Amino acid sequence: MKANCWYGKTSLSVEEVPDPQILNQRDAIVKISSTAICGSDLHLYNGFIPTMQKGDIMGHEFMGEVVEIGREVTNLKVGDRVVVPFPIACGKCFFCQDQMFSLCENSNPNAWMGEKMFGHAASGIFGYSHLTGGYAGGQAEYARVPFADVGPIKVPSHLSDEQVLFLSDIFPTGYMGAEMCDIKPGDTIAIWGCGPVGQFSIRSAFLLGAERVIAIDGIPERLLMAEEGGAETINYEEQNVYEALMEMTGGRGPDACIDDVGMEAHAPAAIFAYDRIKQAMMLETDRPHALREAIMCCRNGGTVSVIGVYGGFIDKFPIGSVMQRSLTIKTGQAHVQRYMRPLLEMIEKGDIDPTFVVTHRLPLEEAPHGYDIFNNKQDNCIKVVLKPDWSSNGNGNGVTKDSYTIVH
Amino acid sequence: MSTNVEGMRSGRTTSAYDEGANYFTERARPGLPSTSAKRLANGLGWFSIGLGLAELLAPKAMANISGVSKERTGLIRLYGLRELAAGITIFAQEKPTEGVWSRVAGDALDLASLGAAAANPETKKGRLAFATANVLAVTALDVICAMQLSNGNRGIHAEGSCVVNRAPEEVYQFWRNFQNLPRFMRHLESVEDHGGGRSHWKAKGPAGMEVEWDATIIADVPNEVITWRSLENSDVDNAGAVRFERAAGNRGTIIKVNLEYNPIGGPLGAAIAKLFGEEPEQQLDDDLRRFKQMMEVGEVVVSDATLLGTGYMEQRPARPAAASELEGAESLPSQTATNYDSQRRTMPQ
């Protein structure tokens, strides 16, 4: 089969690899119909996540048709159309039974790596380094899905791929980011990052009862998409974020802040340079600008929800601000399995149509091009969906059908 | 101690339990060095630090004393650092076995360098012979001390624990059925239960070596503890204990394992095995993780990268393997006969 494989920093290759097979008795093999590039894939692409190995298959947002099942899978049958959640979870351990699926104790055979790096290991994740289990990812024609009796959710045929694909990650992730804010009616929520996850956080915050959402980014098309979702916006390239937020909230600050950015934050030049140099010199692994700012801006007694991905260590962490002002920090990889069903119901009811976020559709073969434009924010790229069954037109630009283009 | 295991299991569980408990109190800190070996090690530690400082700060004088070329001061400084490291290691460890063995390795390097210096025309032969004799004397002391420390050592000790989301009764039952152990202990090939507390074990040693031993149960308290040790004529002398404790809040069972064994090839063999990533505690942790998977999931969980093992050196790319790549690999869970969970389901309750 064809698969998008990692070969080093910004080096990807779509190549022929062996087809997956059933390895555990609760596995299923899924023929992939749609698979997306996630913002967190860019951390691998840019070489910030350790324990990648040459030839690793990328991708953890995918869906398709069940073509084979292991002996112990009783809830699925061949031919079912399913969306696969990115965390791999056994459903039997202490954390799975507590609905904290991304902390599954049994799905990461390389847990020792996580223990060395983080003190304890988290669950396995598809296509996301050896630290998270070393599972082949879903940017391929087929994928082996472990614990198929726990993760994949069947989706009705009247919903299109793009309506349900993002149940695999970014919709539940954005939703959990908002849910962790414990939103009360009338709340004002500030959201750092208007990438795909940020866009879903904006819409989820409104669904959960927020009155105002203020979205922060530096890229015009992303801010425009945020405004289309009902948010007020701050462009950090043009305004001082702290001052703008204080002005908008009468000096009190937003009730809760969501960091939808993570370890590769961009910021005004001087601070960006400071963290980027430290990162390059390995003095810190992550660039925590958004997180620092979210903490400083949050109102007294408010909540800072960290759903953007961090992988290592930061410095200049304003713990004094957190402690002195009674802030609550909540964080975690999304427990996707917990949210898939309720969010699918919202999609079916028409409360939200996740297709708004897609800007590019490319054949799987043009995945490297997709990463390039997504990483460099070219061509108004916000979200790329890859189609394994489309063929490339060979010009390197991909077949872009119904491309979502924002007119400035 | 090993006799009448059946009797202990049926009628005298209290005394069996006492033996199990004694095992831990007596052996809680196995293999502390004898005082004389420790004193000798301290002496060698001070010697290392003194010589190290001299080599580091006055390499020319040291070259002069030992008769080697004065152009060798860089190398002598480097050797000084090595001596300092060995000295610090000796003082940092309660049982400085590695520190002293590292001194033995350093002595070998010194002797090799002095041998090489003999070929250099600038070398003063008389002084060189004097220096070599001194190093040989110290080498003898180092070897004696290291051997004493290693003999006092009962071997390698590994401890590990995990929590399993199942009742102690169930976890004990699975473990007590020794034939189950090779299903999650990667180095075990097979265990045959001969009854009467006796069993025969086959395992893979380093470099594909086959090792075998007979073992006997020392204490067996259902749902609480099993301890065992190997009998005479074992390829690997070993002893072990596993305890089962109900976790707080009835959240399953805490399993605690202690293992001791004399490594194949002695301390040197163990050091070489370590170089190849065979870290005893890591092995035990990985085995316990697989045990937990067996109990909770029903089988050992594999990913593409860990088809050949979870060690750093065993990782393969996270992509499906071609059939040819898996030749000679252990059989995959999907190919093995049973799933623990389905066994449970079909078992008459």
Interface residues (C-beta under 8 A of the other chain):
Chain A: A3 C5 V17 P18 D19 P20 Q21 I22 L23 N24 Q25 R26 D27 Q53 K54 G55 D56 I57 G70 R71 E72 C90 K92 C93 F94 Q97 E105 N106 S107 P109 N110 A111 W112 G124 G127 H130 G133 G134 Y135 A136 G137 R144 P146 F147
Chain B: V163 N165 R251 G252 Q282 D285 D286 R289 K292 Q293 E296 V297 G298 E299 V301 V302 S303 D304 A305 T306 L307 T310 Q315 R316 P317 A318 R319 P320 A321 A322 A323 L332 P333 S334 N339 D341 S342
